[in-house]
Amino acid sequence: MEGLQKTCLVFTIIGAIVWGLIGFFNFNLVEWLFGDSILSRIVYIVVGICGLINIGILFNHFESK
């Protein structure tokens, strides 16, 4: 499970960088790389799922203290 958590954390960080680029420079890296295709949508879905998994990890961390 630790491998999954680390992978999800990496994807969440990548998602944060993409949102930072959009906010600071109005530049969407995902659309630049993949265009308006199904791959862009898959990237957004994977990052969203990883973010939800990280929420679960956060609550498990609070319960273990």
C-alpha positions, 0 to 999 in steps of 0.5 A: 500500500505504501507504493500506491500512496507514494504514487498518488502523492506524486500525481497529486503534486503534478496536478498542483504544478499544473494548476499553478501554471494555469493560475500564474501563467494561464498555461495548461501543460496537460492540454499543451502535451496531449491536446484536447483528447481523451488522454487529457481527460484520463490525466485529469481523472487519474490526478483526481482519483489520486487526490481522493486517495490522499484525502483518505491517507490524511484522515488515517494519519489523524486517526493514528495519532 
